[in-house]
Amino acid sequence: MLENKYTNENLRYDSLEDHDYQKVSVLRHVFKESGFCIYLANISRDVRGGFDNDGIHKLGHFHPITKVNQTTAELTKIATLDGVELASDVYFDEDIWFPAKPFEDVDPDREQYVHYLGDVISHIHSRTVIIFPDAHDLFRC
């Protein structure tokens, strides 16, 4: 994962900041020498579930979800380092893609009350990541 978050419009190498730029620069060089591509992607993860609606909600704090009903993860945009969109709105199984659970114990970026489902809230995480294929995929540029 990158340290900063980037909009879909700024998802390209020349928009990266600080450590993100350095990290991608090193990977870009190593992968280019090997003939493999790396890509940038924005991820949105939405966790919905029940919560204790006790009426207490302090600014900057999120209601804890007491029972998860649904989790979805989506690559909202996948782009080349030049910013060319390769795909968008790709849903995936986060347990396969992220076995290390990078969103666990991390506050969401925002919380939404899902009115039409009753006492259900949605915790939404947004991150920018680097994607590269496994060596066994033999995916080359």
N, CA, C and O atoms as a GROMACS GRO file, in nm:
protein
  564
    1MET      N    1   0.084  -0.118   0.000
    1MET     CA    2   0.000   0.000   0.000
    1MET      C    3   0.088   0.124   0.000
    1MET      O    4   0.198   0.125   0.055
    2LEU      N    5   0.037   0.226  -0.062
    2LEU     CA    6   0.108   0.353  -0.060
    2LEU      C    7   0.067   0.433   0.064
    2LEU      O    8  -0.040   0.411   0.121
    3GLU      N    9   0.152   0.525   0.105
    3GLU     CA   10   0.123   0.605   0.223
    3GLU      C   11   0.011   0.705   0.200
    3GLU      O   12  -0.072   0.729   0.288
    4ASN      N   13   0.008   0.762   0.081
    4ASN     CA   14  -0.092   0.863   0.048
    4ASN      C   15  -0.204   0.801  -0.034
    4ASN      O   16  -0.190   0.693  -0.092
    5LYS      N   17  -0.316   0.873  -0.039
    5LYS     CA   18  -0.429   0.832  -0.122
    5LYS      C   19  -0.436   0.927  -0.240
    5LYS      O   20  -0.413   1.047  -0.227
    6TYR      N   21  -0.470   0.872  -0.356
    6TYR     CA   22  -0.476   0.951  -0.479
    6TYR      C   23  -0.613   0.935  -0.541
    6TYR      O   24  -0.673   0.828  -0.534
    7THR      N   25  -0.662   1.040  -0.602
    7THR     CA   26  -0.790   1.032  -0.672
    7THR      C   27  -0.771   0.950  -0.799
    7THR      O   28  -0.658   0.930  -0.844
    8ASN      N   29  -0.879   0.903  -0.855
    8ASN     CA   30  -0.870   0.830  -0.982
    8ASN      C   31  -0.808   0.916  -1.092
    8ASN      O   32  -0.739   0.865  -1.180
    9GLU      N   33  -0.832   1.045  -1.086
    9GLU     CA   34  -0.778   1.137  -1.186
    9GLU      C   35  -0.627   1.154  -1.172
    9GLU      O   36  -0.558   1.179  -1.270
   10ASN      N   37  -0.573   1.139  -1.050
   10ASN     CA   38  -0.430   1.156  -1.025
   10ASN      C   39  -0.356   1.025  -1.005
   10ASN      O   40  -0.247   1.023  -0.949
   11LEU      N   41  -0.414   0.917  -1.050
   11LEU     CA   42  -0.353   0.785  -1.034
   11LEU      C   43  -0.250   0.761  -1.144
   11LEU      O   44  -0.279   0.696  -1.245
   12ARG      N   45  -0.130   0.815  -1.123
   12ARG     CA   46  -0.020   0.799  -1.218
   12ARG      C   47   0.111   0.830  -1.147
   12ARG      O   48   0.113   0.897  -1.044
   13TYR      N   49   0.219   0.781  -1.203
   13TYR     CA   50   0.352   0.791  -1.144
   13TYR      C   51   0.394   0.935  -1.115
   13TYR      O   52   0.445   0.963  -1.007
   14ASP      N   53   0.372   1.025  -1.209
   14ASP     CA   54   0.420   1.162  -1.190
   14ASP      C   55   0.337   1.242  -1.088
   14ASP      O   56   0.370   1.357  -1.058
   15SER      N   57   0.231   1.182  -1.034
   15SER     CA   58   0.152   1.248  -0.929
   15SER      C   59   0.187   1.196  -0.789
   15SER      O   60   0.136   1.248  -0.689
   16LEU      N   61   0.272   1.096  -0.782
   16LEU     CA   62   0.305   1.036  -0.652
   16LEU      C   63   0.388   1.132  -0.568
   16LEU      O   64   0.465   1.213  -0.620
   17GLU      N   65   0.372   1.122  -0.437
   17GLU     CA   66   0.440   1.210  -0.344
   17GLU      C   67   0.542   1.134  -0.259
   17GLU      O   68   0.523   1.016  -0.230
   18ASP      N   69   0.648   1.202  -0.221
   18ASP     CA   70   0.745   1.160  -0.120
   18ASP      C   71   0.785   1.012  -0.129
   18ASP      O   72   0.839   0.966  -0.229
   19HIS      N   73   0.755   0.938  -0.020
   19HIS     CA   74   0.794   0.798  -0.012
   19HIS      C   75   0.725   0.712  -0.116
   19HIS      O   76   0.782   0.613  -0.163
   20ASP      N   77   0.605   0.748  -0.153
   20ASP     CA   78   0.533   0.673  -0.258
   20ASP      C   79   0.611   0.679  -0.389
   20ASP      O   80   0.628   0.578  -0.457
   21TYR      N   81   0.659   0.797  -0.423
   21TYR     CA   82   0.736   0.816  -0.546
   21TYR      C   83   0.864   0.733  -0.540
   21TYR      O   84   0.901   0.668  -0.638
   22GLN      N   85   0.932   0.736  -0.426
   22GLN     CA   86   1.056   0.659  -0.411
   22GLN      C   87   1.031   0.509  -0.421
   22GLN      O   88   1.105   0.438  -0.488
   23LYS      N   89   0.927   0.463  -0.354
   23LYS     CA   90   0.894   0.320  -0.354
   23LYS      C   91   0.863   0.271  -0.495
   23LYS      O   92   0.915   0.168  -0.538
   24VAL      N   93   0.779   0.346  -0.566
   24VAL     CA   94   0.741   0.306  -0.702
   24VAL      C   95   0.860   0.318  -0.797
   24VAL      O   96   0.873   0.238  -0.890
   25SER      N   97   0.947   0.416  -0.774
   25SER     CA   98   1.066   0.431  -0.859
   25SER      C   99   1.154   0.307  -0.853
   25SER      O  100   1.200   0.258  -0.956
   26VAL      N  101   1.177   0.257  -0.732
   26VAL     CA  102   1.259   0.137  -0.716
   26VAL      C  103   1.191   0.017  -0.781
   26VAL      O  104   1.255  -0.057  -0.856
   27LEU      N  105   1.063  -0.003  -0.753
   27LEU     CA  106   0.991  -0.116  -0.811
   27LEU      C  107   0.984  -0.105  -0.963
   27LEU      O  108   0.998  -0.205  -1.034
   28ARG      N  109   0.963   0.014  -1.012
   28ARG     CA  110   0.956   0.037  -1.157
   28ARG      C  111   1.086  -0.007  -1.224
   28ARG      O  112   1.084  -0.074  -1.328
   29HIS      N  113   1.198   0.029  -1.164
   29HIS     CA  114   1.329  -0.007  -1.220
   29HIS      C  115   1.350  -0.159  -1.217
   29HIS      O  116   1.390  -0.218  -1.317
   30VAL      N  117   1.324  -0.220  -1.104
   30VAL     CA  118   1.344  -0.365  -1.088
   30VAL      C  119   1.254  -0.442  -1.184
   30VAL      O  120   1.298  -0.536  -1.251
   31PHE      N  121   1.127  -0.404  -1.190
   31PHE     CA  122   1.033  -0.476  -1.275
   31PHE      C  123   1.062  -0.454  -1.424
   31PHE      O  124   1.046  -0.545  -1.505
   32LYS      N  125   1.103  -0.334  -1.459
   32LYS     CA  126   1.135  -0.305  -1.599
   32LYS      C  127   1.252  -0.390  -1.646
   32LYS      O  128   1.252  -0.440  -1.759
   33GLU      N  129   1.351  -0.406  -1.561
   33GLU     CA  130   1.468  -0.490  -1.593
   33GLU      C  131   1.426  -0.635  -1.615
   33GLU      O  132   1.486  -0.706  -1.696
   34SER      N  133   1.323  -0.679  -1.544
   34SER     CA  134   1.275  -0.817  -1.554
   34SER      C  135   1.170  -0.835  -1.663
   34SER      O  136   1.132  -0.948  -1.695
   35GLY      N  137   1.122  -0.725  -1.721
   35GLY     CA  138   1.021  -0.732  -1.825
   35GLY      C  139   0.879  -0.742  -1.774
   35GLY      O  140   0.788  -0.773  -1.851
   36PHE      N  141   0.857  -0.715  -1.646
   36PHE     CA  142   0.724  -0.719  -1.588
   36PHE      C  143   0.670  -0.578  -1.568
   36PHE      O  144   0.746  -0.482  -1.558
   37CYS      N  145   0.538  -0.567  -1.564
   37CYS     CA  146   0.473  -0.438  -1.543
   37CYS      C  147   0.427  -0.424  -1.399
   37CYS      O  148   0.401  -0.522  -1.331
   38ILE      N  149   0.419  -0.301  -1.354
   38ILE     CA  150   0.352  -0.271  -1.228
   38ILE      C  151   0.242  -0.169  -1.259
   38ILE      O  152   0.252  -0.092  -1.354
   39TYR      N  153   0.140  -0.171  -1.176
   39TYR     CA  154   0.026  -0.084  -1.196
   39TYR      C  155  -0.011  -0.017  -1.065
   39TYR      O  156   0.028  -0.063  -0.958
   40LEU      N  157  -0.086   0.090  -1.073
   40LEU     CA  158  -0.141   0.157  -0.957
   40LEU      C  159  -0.291   0.129  -0.955
   40LEU      O  160  -0.355   0.117  -1.059
   41ALA      N  161  -0.346   0.119  -0.835
   41ALA     CA  162  -0.490   0.094  -0.824
   41ALA      C  163  -0.546   0.161  -0.700
   41ALA      O  164  -0.478   0.173  -0.597
   42ASN      N  165  -0.669   0.204  -0.710
   42ASN     CA  166  -0.743   0.254  -0.594
   42ASN      C  167  -0.840   0.147  -0.549
   42ASN      O  168  -0.910   0.085  -0.629
   43ILE      N  169  -0.842   0.126  -0.419
   43ILE     CA  170  -0.927   0.024  -0.359
   43ILE      C  171  -1.029   0.091  -0.268
   43ILE      O  172  -0.997   0.184  -0.194
   44SER      N  173  -1.151   0.043  -0.275
   44SER     CA  174  -1.255   0.085  -0.182
   44SER      C  175  -1.308  -0.041  -0.114
   44SER      O  176  -1.346  -0.137  -0.180
   45ARG      N  177  -1.310  -0.038   0.017
   45ARG     CA  178  -1.361  -0.152   0.096
   45ARG      C  179  -1.477  -0.101   0.180
   45ARG      O  180  -1.465  -0.001   0.250
   46ASP      N  181  -1.589  -0.171   0.172
   46ASP     CA  182  -1.711  -0.131   0.241
   46ASP      C  183  -1.754  -0.244   0.334
   46ASP      O  184  -1.784  -0.355   0.288
   47VAL      N  185  -1.758  -0.216   0.464
   47VAL     CA  186  -1.802  -0.314   0.563
   47VAL      C  187  -1.933  -0.263   0.621
   47VAL      O  188  -1.939  -0.152   0.675
   48ARG      N  189  -2.038  -0.344   0.610
   48ARG     CA  190  -2.170  -0.306   0.661
   48ARG      C  191  -2.211  -0.400   0.772
   48ARG      O  192  -2.184  -0.520   0.768
   49GLY      N  193  -2.278  -0.342   0.870
   49GLY     CA  194  -2.324  -0.426   0.979
   49GLY      C  195  -2.401  -0.349   1.083
   49GLY      O  196  -2.418  -0.227   1.074
   50GLY      N  197  -2.449  -0.424   1.180
   50GLY     CA  198  -2.526  -0.365   1.288
   50GLY      C  199  -2.438  -0.295   1.388
   50GLY      O  200  -2.318  -0.324   1.398
   51PHE      N  201  -2.497  -0.203   1.463
   51PHE     CA  202  -2.423  -0.130   1.566
   51PHE      C  203  -2.518  -0.096   1.679
   51PHE      O  204  -2.640  -0.097   1.662
   52ASP      N  205  -2.462  -0.064   1.793
   52ASP     CA  206  -2.542  -0.020   1.907
   52ASP      C  207  -2.576   0.126   1.888
   52ASP      O  208  -2.488   0.211   1.896
   53ASN      N  209  -2.702   0.154   1.862
   53ASN     CA  210  -2.746   0.290   1.836
   53ASN      C  211  -2.784   0.356   1.969
   53ASN      O  212  -2.902   0.373   2.000
   54ASP      N  213  -2.681   0.391   2.046
   54ASP     CA  214  -2.706   0.451   2.177
   54ASP      C  215  -2.716   0.603   2.172
   54ASP      O  216  -2.732   0.668   2.275
   55GLY      N  217  -2.706   0.658   2.051
   55GLY     CA  218  -2.717   0.802   2.035
   55GLY      C  219  -2.588   0.877   2.062
   55GLY      O  220  -2.582   0.998   2.041
   56ILE      N  221  -2.484   0.807   2.109
   56ILE     CA  222  -2.356   0.871   2.137
   56ILE      C  223  -2.265   0.856   2.016
   56ILE      O  224  -2.232   0.745   1.975
   57HIS      N  225  -2.225   0.968   1.962
   57HIS     CA  226  -2.134   0.965   1.846
   57HIS      C  227  -2.049   1.091   1.852
   57HIS      O  228  -2.097   1.200   1.820
   58LYS      N  229  -1.924   1.076   1.891
   58LYS     CA  230  -1.834   1.190   1.902
   58LYS      C  231  -1.766   1.214   1.769
   58LYS      O  232  -1.732   1.120   1.698
   59LEU      N  233  -1.746   1.340   1.738
   59LEU     CA  234  -1.678   1.376   1.614
   59LEU      C  235  -1.540   1.310   1.610
   59LEU      O  236  -1.465   1.318   1.708
   60GLY      N  237  -1.507   1.246   1.499
   60GLY     CA  238  -1.377   1.180   1.485
   60GLY      C  239  -1.376   1.037   1.531
   60GLY      O  240  -1.275   0.968   1.516
   61HIS      N  241  -1.486   0.991   1.588
   61HIS     CA  242  -1.495   0.852   1.631
   61HIS      C  243  -1.601   0.780   1.549
   61HIS      O  244  -1.697   0.841   1.502
   62PHE      N  245  -1.581   0.651   1.533
   62PHE     CA  246  -1.674   0.573   1.453
   62PHE      C  247  -1.746   0.474   1.543
   62PHE      O  248  -1.690   0.422   1.640
   63HIS      N  249  -1.872   0.447   1.510
   63HIS     CA  250  -1.946   0.344   1.581
   63HIS      C  251  -1.880   0.209   1.553
   63HIS      O  252  -1.851   0.179   1.437
   64PRO      N  253  -1.858   0.128   1.653
   64PRO     CA  254  -1.808  -0.007   1.625
   64PRO      C  255  -1.920  -0.092   1.564
   64PRO      O  256  -2.034  -0.088   1.610
   65ILE      N  257  -1.886  -0.167   1.462
   65ILE     CA  258  -1.982  -0.259   1.403
   65ILE      C  259  -1.987  -0.383   1.491
   65ILE      O  260  -1.885  -0.447   1.516
   66THR      N  261  -2.107  -0.416   1.540
   66THR     CA  262  -2.121  -0.529   1.632
   66THR      C  263  -2.136  -0.662   1.560
   66THR      O  264  -2.096  -0.766   1.611
   67LYS      N  265  -2.194  -0.658   1.440
   67LYS     CA  266  -2.209  -0.780   1.361
   67LYS      C  267  -2.198  -0.743   1.214
   67LYS      O  268  -2.279  -0.668   1.161
   68VAL      N  269  -2.095  -0.798   1.148
   68VAL     CA  270  -2.074  -0.769   1.006
   68VAL      C  271  -2.175  -0.847   0.923
   68VAL      O  272  -2.187  -0.969   0.937
   69ASN      N  273  -2.248  -0.776   0.837
   69ASN     CA  274  -2.346  -0.839   0.748
   69ASN      C  275  -2.288  -0.861   0.608
   69ASN      O  276  -2.321  -0.959   0.542
   70GLN      N  277  -2.202  -0.768   0.566
   70GLN     CA  278  -2.153  -0.774   0.428
   70GLN      C  279  -2.022  -0.697   0.418
   70GLN      O  280  -2.006  -0.590   0.477
   71THR      N  281  -1.928  -0.753   0.343
   71THR     CA  282  -1.802  -0.684   0.312
   71THR      C  283  -1.780  -0.693   0.162
   71THR      O  284  -1.787  -0.801   0.103
   72THR      N  285  -1.753  -0.578   0.101
   72THR     CA  286  -1.719  -0.578  -0.042
   72THR      C  287  -1.588  -0.502  -0.060
   72THR      O  288  -1.559  -0.406   0.012
   73ALA      N  289  -1.512  -0.547  -0.157
   73ALA     CA  290  -1.387  -0.480  -0.191
   73ALA      C  291  -1.385  -0.460  -0.342
   73ALA      O  292  -1.421  -0.550  -0.418
   74GLU      N  293  -1.343  -0.341  -0.382
   74GLU     CA  294  -1.350  -0.306  -0.524
   74GLU      C  295  -1.224  -0.229  -0.563
   74GLU      O  296  -1.180  -0.139  -0.492
   75LEU      N  297  -1.169  -0.265  -0.677
   75LEU     CA  298  -1.065  -0.184  -0.739
   75LEU      C  299  -1.140  -0.081  -0.823
   75LEU      O  300  -1.192  -0.114  -0.930
   76THR      N  301  -1.146   0.042  -0.775
   76THR     CA  302  -1.223   0.143  -0.845
   76THR      C  303  -1.155   0.188  -0.973
   76THR      O  304  -1.221   0.232  -1.068
   77LYS      N  305  -1.021   0.176  -0.976
   77LYS     CA  306  -0.947   0.204  -1.099
   77LYS      C  307  -0.813   0.134  -1.094
   77LYS      O  308  -0.745   0.135  -0.991
   78ILE      N  309  -0.774   0.074  -1.205
   78ILE     CA  310  -0.640   0.017  -1.224
   78ILE      C  311  -0.580   0.094  -1.341
   78ILE      O  312  -0.642   0.108  -1.446
   79ALA      N  313  -0.457   0.145  -1.321
   79ALA     CA  314  -0.395   0.228  -1.424
   79ALA      C  315  -0.248   0.193  -1.442
   79ALA      O  316  -0.182   0.144  -1.350
   80THR      N  317  -0.199   0.220  -1.562
   80THR     CA  318  -0.056   0.210  -1.587
   80THR      C  319   0.012   0.324  -1.513
   80THR      O  320  -0.055   0.414  -1.462
   81LEU      N  321   0.143   0.322  -1.506
   81LEU     CA  322   0.215   0.430  -1.441
   81LEU      C  323   0.198   0.562  -1.514
   81LEU      O  324   0.218   0.669  -1.456
   82ASP      N  325   0.161   0.556  -1.642
   82ASP     CA  326   0.134   0.678  -1.719
   82ASP      C  327  -0.007   0.730  -1.697
   82ASP      O  328  -0.043   0.835  -1.750
   83GLY      N  329  -0.088   0.658  -1.619
   83GLY     CA  330  -0.223   0.702  -1.588
   83GLY      C  331  -0.331   0.649  -1.682
   83GLY      O  332  -0.447   0.687  -1.671
   84VAL      N  333  -0.293   0.560  -1.774
   84VAL     CA  334  -0.391   0.503  -1.866
   84VAL      C  335  -0.475   0.399  -1.791
   84VAL      O  336  -0.421   0.305  -1.733
   85GLU      N  337  -0.607   0.418  -1.794
   85GLU     CA  338  -0.697   0.326  -1.724
   85GLU      C  339  -0.702   0.192  -1.794
   85GLU      O  340  -0.726   0.183  -1.915
   86LEU      N  341  -0.679   0.086  -1.716
   86LEU     CA  342  -0.688  -0.051  -1.769
   86LEU      C  343  -0.821  -0.115  -1.734
   86LEU      O  344  -0.876  -0.194  -1.810
   87ALA      N  345  -0.874  -0.080  -1.617
   87ALA     CA  346  -1.001  -0.138  -1.572
   87ALA      C  347  -1.056  -0.050  -1.461
   87ALA      O  348  -0.984   0.028  -1.398
   88SER      N  349  -1.186  -0.066  -1.437
   88SER     CA  350  -1.249   0.004  -1.325
   88SER      C  351  -1.363  -0.080  -1.272
   88SER      O  352  -1.415  -0.168  -1.340
   89ASP      N  353  -1.400  -0.052  -1.149
   89ASP     CA  354  -1.513  -0.120  -1.083
   89ASP      C  355  -1.499  -0.271  -1.085
   89ASP      O  356  -1.591  -0.342  -1.124
   90VAL      N  357  -1.382  -0.320  -1.042
   90VAL     CA  358  -1.354  -0.464  -1.037
   90VAL      C  359  -1.369  -0.511  -0.893
   90VAL      O  360  -1.289  -0.473  -0.807
   91TYR      N  361  -1.469  -0.593  -0.866
   91TYR     CA  362  -1.490  -0.647  -0.732
   91TYR      C  363  -1.403  -0.771  -0.715
   91TYR      O  364  -1.381  -0.846  -0.810
   92PHE      N  365  -1.353  -0.792  -0.591
   92PHE     CA  366  -1.263  -0.904  -0.567
   92PHE      C  367  -1.276  -0.954  -0.425
   92PHE      O  368  -1.333  -0.887  -0.338
   93ASP      N  369  -1.222  -1.074  -0.402
   93ASP     CA  370  -1.221  -1.135  -0.270
   93ASP      C  371  -1.096  -1.088  -0.198
   93ASP      O  372  -0.985  -1.128  -0.234
   94GLU      N  373  -1.113  -1.002  -0.098
   94GLU     CA  374  -0.997  -0.944  -0.031
   94GLU      C  375  -0.913  -1.047   0.043
   94GLU      O  376  -0.793  -1.024   0.063
   95ASP      N  377  -0.970  -1.159   0.085
   95ASP     CA  378  -0.892  -1.261   0.154
   95ASP      C  379  -0.788  -1.326   0.063
   95ASP      O  380  -0.683  -1.371   0.110
   96ILE      N  381  -0.816  -1.330  -0.065
   96ILE     CA  382  -0.721  -1.385  -0.160
   96ILE      C  383  -0.615  -1.281  -0.196
   96ILE      O  384  -0.496  -1.312  -0.202
   97TRP      N  385  -0.657  -1.158  -0.218
   97TRP     CA  386  -0.565  -1.054  -0.260
   97TRP      C  387  -0.482  -0.998  -0.146
   97TRP      O  388  -0.367  -0.960  -0.166
   98PHE      N  389  -0.540  -0.992  -0.025
   98PHE     CA  390  -0.472  -0.931   0.088
   98PHE      C  391  -0.476  -1.024   0.210
   98PHE      O  392  -0.549  -0.997   0.305
   99PRO      N  393  -0.399  -1.131   0.208
   99PRO     CA  394  -0.402  -1.224   0.321
   99PRO      C  395  -0.352  -1.163   0.451
   99PRO      O  396  -0.381  -1.215   0.559
  100ALA      N  397  -0.276  -1.051   0.445
  100ALA     CA  398  -0.222  -0.989   0.565
  100ALA      C  399  -0.324  -0.900   0.637
  100ALA      O  400  -0.293  -0.847   0.744
  101LYS      N  401  -0.443  -0.881   0.581
  101LYS     CA  402  -0.551  -0.801   0.641
  101LYS      C  403  -0.507  -0.657   0.668
  101LYS      O  404  -0.503  -0.615   0.784
  102PRO      N  405  -0.476  -0.580   0.564
  102PRO     CA  406  -0.426  -0.444   0.583
  102PRO      C  407  -0.528  -0.346   0.640
  102PRO      O  408  -0.489  -0.238   0.687
  103PHE      N  409  -0.657  -0.379   0.638
  103PHE     CA  410  -0.759  -0.287   0.687
  103PHE      C  411  -0.799  -0.317   0.831
  103PHE      O  412  -0.876  -0.242   0.891
  104GLU      N  413  -0.748  -0.425   0.885
  104GLU     CA  414  -0.784  -0.464   1.020
  104GLU      C  415  -0.726  -0.364   1.120
  104GLU      O  416  -0.611  -0.322   1.106
  105ASP      N  417  -0.803  -0.327   1.218
  105ASP     CA  418  -0.761  -0.233   1.323
  105ASP      C  419  -0.723  -0.095   1.269
  105ASP      O  420  -0.644  -0.024   1.330
  106VAL      N  421  -0.779  -0.058   1.155
  106VAL     CA  422  -0.756   0.075   1.097
  106VAL      C  423  -0.892   0.145   1.090
  106VAL      O  424  -0.990   0.088   1.041
  107ASP      N  425  -0.896   0.268   1.139
  107ASP     CA  426  -1.021   0.344   1.131
  107ASP      C  427  -1.062   0.362   0.985
  107ASP      O  428  -0.977   0.382   0.899
  108PRO      N  429  -1.191   0.355   0.959
  108PRO     CA  430  -1.237   0.380   0.822
  108PRO      C  431  -1.217   0.526   0.785
  108PRO      O  432  -1.198   0.612   0.871
  109ASP      N  433  -1.221   0.553   0.656
  109ASP     CA  434  -1.212   0.691   0.609
  109ASP      C  435  -1.342   0.766   0.632
  109ASP      O  436  -1.343   0.887   0.655
  110ARG      N  437  -1.451   0.692   0.626
  110ARG     CA  438  -1.580   0.755   0.655
  110ARG      C  439  -1.681   0.649   0.698
  110ARG      O  440  -1.664   0.529   0.676
  111GLU      N  441  -1.786   0.698   0.761
  111GLU     CA  442  -1.894   0.612   0.809
  111GLU      C  443  -2.025   0.666   0.754
  111GLU      O  444  -2.048   0.787   0.753
  112GLN      N  445  -2.110   0.576   0.710
  112GLN     CA  446  -2.241   0.617   0.659
  112GLN      C  447  -2.348   0.532   0.725
  112GLN      O  448  -2.332   0.411   0.744
  113TYR      N  449  -2.458   0.597   0.759
  113TYR     CA  450  -2.574   0.527   0.810
  113TYR      C  451  -2.655   0.481   0.690
  113TYR      O  452  -2.690   0.562   0.604
  114VAL      N  453  -2.686   0.352   0.684
  114VAL     CA  454  -2.760   0.297   0.571
  114VAL      C  455  -2.908   0.295   0.611
  114VAL      O  456  -2.956   0.198   0.670
  115HIS      N  457  -2.979   0.402   0.579
  115HIS     CA  458  -3.116   0.423   0.625
  115HIS      C  459  -3.212   0.312   0.584
  115HIS      O  460  -3.292   0.265   0.666
  116TYR      N  461  -3.205   0.268   0.460
  116TYR     CA  462  -3.304   0.173   0.412
  116TYR      C  463  -3.286   0.033   0.470
  116TYR      O  464  -3.371  -0.054   0.449
  117LEU      N  465  -3.177   0.010   0.543
  117LEU     CA  466  -3.156  -0.122   0.604
  117LEU      C  467  -3.180  -0.122   0.754
  117LEU      O  468  -3.155  -0.223   0.820
  118GLY      N  469  -3.226  -0.012   0.810
  118GLY     CA  470  -3.250  -0.006   0.954
  118GLY      C  471  -3.124   0.040   1.026
  118GLY      O  472  -3.054   0.130   0.978
  119ASP      N  473  -3.095  -0.020   1.140
  119ASP     CA  474  -2.976   0.018   1.217
  119ASP      C  475  -2.851  -0.050   1.161
  119ASP      O  476  -2.795  -0.140   1.223
  120VAL      N  477  -2.810  -0.005   1.045
  120VAL     CA  478  -2.692  -0.058   0.977
  120VAL      C  479  -2.603   0.060   0.941
  120VAL      O  480  -2.650   0.163   0.892
  121ILE      N  481  -2.474   0.043   0.965
  121ILE     CA  482  -2.377   0.144   0.922
  121ILE      C  483  -2.280   0.081   0.824
  121ILE      O  484  -2.265  -0.041   0.816
  122SER      N  485  -2.215   0.167   0.753
  122SER     CA  486  -2.117   0.127   0.654
  122SER      C  487  -1.985   0.196   0.687
  122SER      O  488  -1.980   0.319   0.696
  123HIS      N  489  -1.880   0.118   0.704
  123HIS     CA  490  -1.745   0.173   0.722
  123HIS      C  491  -1.672   0.158   0.589
  123HIS      O  492  -1.661   0.048   0.535
  124ILE      N  493  -1.622   0.269   0.537
  124ILE     CA  494  -1.558   0.268   0.406
  124ILE      C  495  -1.412   0.306   0.419
  124ILE      O  496  -1.377   0.410   0.474
  125HIS      N  497  -1.326   0.218   0.367
  125HIS     CA  498  -1.182   0.242   0.360
  125HIS      C  499  -1.146   0.268   0.215
  125HIS      O  500  -1.200   0.203   0.125
  126SER      N  501  -1.056   0.362   0.192
  126SER     CA  502  -1.005   0.389   0.057
  126SER      C  503  -0.853   0.394   0.065
  126SER      O  504  -0.797   0.461   0.151
  127ARG      N  505  -0.787   0.323  -0.026
  127ARG     CA  506  -0.641   0.319  -0.029
  127ARG      C  507  -0.592   0.312  -0.173
  127ARG      O  508  -0.666   0.272  -0.263
  128THR      N  509  -0.466   0.353  -0.193
  128THR     CA  510  -0.399   0.338  -0.322
  128THR      C  511  -0.290   0.234  -0.304
  128THR      O  512  -0.214   0.238  -0.207
  129VAL      N  513  -0.283   0.141  -0.399
  129VAL     CA  514  -0.188   0.031  -0.389
  129VAL      C  515  -0.111   0.014  -0.519
  129VAL      O  516  -0.147   0.068  -0.624
  130ILE      N  517  -0.003  -0.064  -0.509
  130ILE     CA  518   0.074  -0.105  -0.626
  130ILE      C  519   0.034  -0.249  -0.655
  130ILE      O  520   0.026  -0.332  -0.565
  131ILE      N  521   0.007  -0.277  -0.782
  131ILE     CA  522  -0.029  -0.413  -0.823
  131ILE      C  523   0.079  -0.464  -0.916
  131ILE      O  524   0.122  -0.394  -1.009
  132PHE      N  525   0.123  -0.585  -0.891
  132PHE     CA  526   0.213  -0.651  -0.984
  132PHE      C  527   0.180  -0.800  -0.985
  132PHE      O  528   0.139  -0.855  -0.883
  133PRO      N  529   0.198  -0.863  -1.100
  133PRO     CA  530   0.157  -1.003  -1.112
  133PRO      C  531   0.255  -1.096  -1.040
  133PRO      O  532   0.372  -1.061  -1.019
  134ASP      N  533   0.206  -1.213  -1.003
  134ASP     CA  534   0.295  -1.316  -0.951
  134ASP      C  535   0.385  -1.363  -1.064
  134ASP      O  536   0.347  -1.357  -1.181
  135ALA      N  537   0.503  -1.408  -1.029
  135ALA     CA  538   0.599  -1.454  -1.132
  135ALA      C  539   0.542  -1.571  -1.212
  135ALA      O  540   0.570  -1.584  -1.331
  136HIS      N  541   0.462  -1.656  -1.148
  136HIS     CA  542   0.409  -1.772  -1.220
  136HIS      C  543   0.304  -1.735  -1.325
  136HIS      O  544   0.271  -1.816  -1.411
  137ASP      N  545   0.251  -1.612  -1.317
  137ASP     CA  546   0.152  -1.567  -1.416
  137ASP      C  547   0.215  -1.539  -1.551
  137ASP      O  548   0.147  -1.540  -1.654
  138LEU      N  549   0.346  -1.515  -1.551
  138LEU     CA  550   0.420  -1.486  -1.675
  138LEU      C  551   0.357  -1.370  -1.753
  138LEU      O  552   0.356  -1.368  -1.876
  139PHE      N  553   0.305  -1.275  -1.679
  139PHE     CA  554   0.245  -1.157  -1.742
  139PHE      C  555   0.355  -1.057  -1.767
  139PHE      O  556   0.414  -1.003  -1.673
  140ARG      N  557   0.383  -1.031  -1.891
  140ARG     CA  558   0.492  -0.940  -1.925
  140ARG      C  559   0.437  -0.822  -2.004
  140ARG      O  560   0.333  -0.832  -2.069
  141CYS      N  561   0.508  -0.711  -1.998
  141CYS     CA  562   0.469  -0.590  -2.072
  141CYS      C  563   0.492  -0.609  -2.221
  141CYS      O  564   0.466  -0.519  -2.300
   0.00000   0.00000   0.00000
